[in-house]
Amino acid sequence: MWSTLSDDGDVTGGGAVNPLGSWADPADVPMRENLRTGTAYGAPQLDEPLRLNTNESPYPPSPALVDDIVERVRAAATALHRYPDREATALRTDLAGYLGRFTGAAVSPANIWPANGSSEILQQLLLVFGGHGRRALGFSPSYSMYRIVAEHLSTEWIEIPCAADFSLNTADAEAAIARHRPDIVFLTAPHSPGGSHTTVDEIERIVRVTPGIVVVDEAYGEFSAAPSAIELIDRFPTKVVVTRTLSKAFGVAGARVGYLVAAPAILDAVRLIRLPYHLSTVNQATARAALAHSEEVLGNIAAVVRERERVRTALGDLGFEVFGSAGNFLLFGRFTDAPRAWVYFLDHNVLIRDVGTPHHLRVTIGTAAENDRFLEVCASFSGRSGG
Ligand SMILES: *Cc1c(COP(=O)(O)O)cnc(C)c1O
């Protein structure tokens, strides 16, 4: 019997139409052996009224931003017979200006490299620094793509457990790094799913013991008041890479734009493996429009942070365990059976995230009305079962 993996990892097949002829058994596909046991990236994409599972912004682009995107894409469309600017120079200049204003970091376009989401950046970094015979080290639980991409590229994957409160234990990390001597270390600051923040001093300790590079994933950096690790690049130019994205705080996840900040020599290494013209003219134009509206976006961040603290308090009042978060999400529990609790929320039309830890679930902070509805379901859950 045949089946196929849809992009969210669900096994489908029975009702699907295959006009190209017979269905083949996946076991007969002559793929690389290390992919056979793999699973596809899989946050469920379900059409629920409340989608609080992938940490996007709850605010759609404002009418002014939509107009600006349309105008810039219209202008860009007149030149779509040509390949995009391979160096994305105008976008990199805008990103440098944004980072200077927002983080205070003195970065130039020569320090910034954009791609199709920071996920593509992670893949590019592993193409340069990972591969057969090399080791990547990360924390668990954490963003699943570090491990998935490392394994795709036959990079040995080493996982360090997070502390009991889901924060990164710097001393454990230092000891593990000294033992395993990884070529690439993935840190997430603020960390997901727990939401803890790792300070620049702690990151520096990890950088000092790492023989290879340290990738500091600041996907949620804008939600945190703590300084960016960008300041470490000057002192450790061959060892520190910071990745960021427009998918979370900037509210344009659909545009697929992320970037890295690093020394120019790191960018030169990435240029060796990037596909030609990897970032489309339309993506570049859309990202530039979003950056031109950064003031507006920053206003939304304050609202999300206020709501995060309100939801956190309310969850605690309802008797849930909840961890302090520097991101736009909260990890909460302590469920007897997290996958079953996840289904309870889904049955009440609230899609949250089962991050694979046995007793906790993660919720993205939504609008005030969405959070109210989420908290109602939380109240009914705790009333029903006592947690
Ligand atoms: C969402 C997320 C990303 C990336 O996303 P892109 O949309 O590919 O930029 C990267 N790292 C972490 C920890 C994330 O949560």
The ligand as an SDF file (V2000), in Angstrom:
LIG
                    3D

 15 15  0  0  0  0  0  0  0  0999 V2000
   10.4970   30.8030   13.9200 C   0  0  0  0  0  0  0  0  0  0  0  0
   11.9290   30.5200   14.2210 C   0  0  0  0  0  0  0  0  0  0  0  0
   12.9300   30.6590   13.2600 C   0  0  0  0  0  0  0  0  0  0  0  0
   12.6740   30.9920   11.8840 C   0  0  0  0  0  0  0  0  0  0  0  0
   12.1430   31.2370   11.0380 O   0  0  0  0  0  0  0  0  0  0  0  0
   12.1060   31.7740    9.5720 P   0  0  0  0  0  0  0  0  0  0  0  0
   10.6780   32.0250    9.3480 O   0  0  0  0  0  0  0  0  0  0  0  0
   12.6800   30.6990    8.7270 O   0  0  0  0  0  0  0  0  0  0  0  0
   12.9510   33.0150    9.5880 O   0  0  0  0  0  0  0  0  0  0  0  0
   14.2320   30.4300   13.6030 C   0  0  0  0  0  0  0  0  0  0  0  0
   14.5470   30.0830   14.8570 N   0  0  0  0  0  0  0  0  0  0  0  0
   13.6380   29.9500   15.8030 C   0  0  0  0  0  0  0  0  0  0  0  0
   14.0530   29.5840   17.1800 C   0  0  0  0  0  0  0  0  0  0  0  0
   12.3000   30.1510   15.5210 C   0  0  0  0  0  0  0  0  0  0  0  0
   11.3770   29.9750   16.4730 O   0  0  0  0  0  0  0  0  0  0  0  0
  1  2  1  0
  2  3  1  0
  2 14  2  0
  3  4  1  0
  3 10  2  0
  4  5  1  0
  5  6  1  0
  6  7  2  0
  6  8  1  0
  6  9  1  0
 10 11  1  0
 11 12  2  0
 12 13  1  0
 12 14  1  0
 14 15  1  0
M  END
$$$$
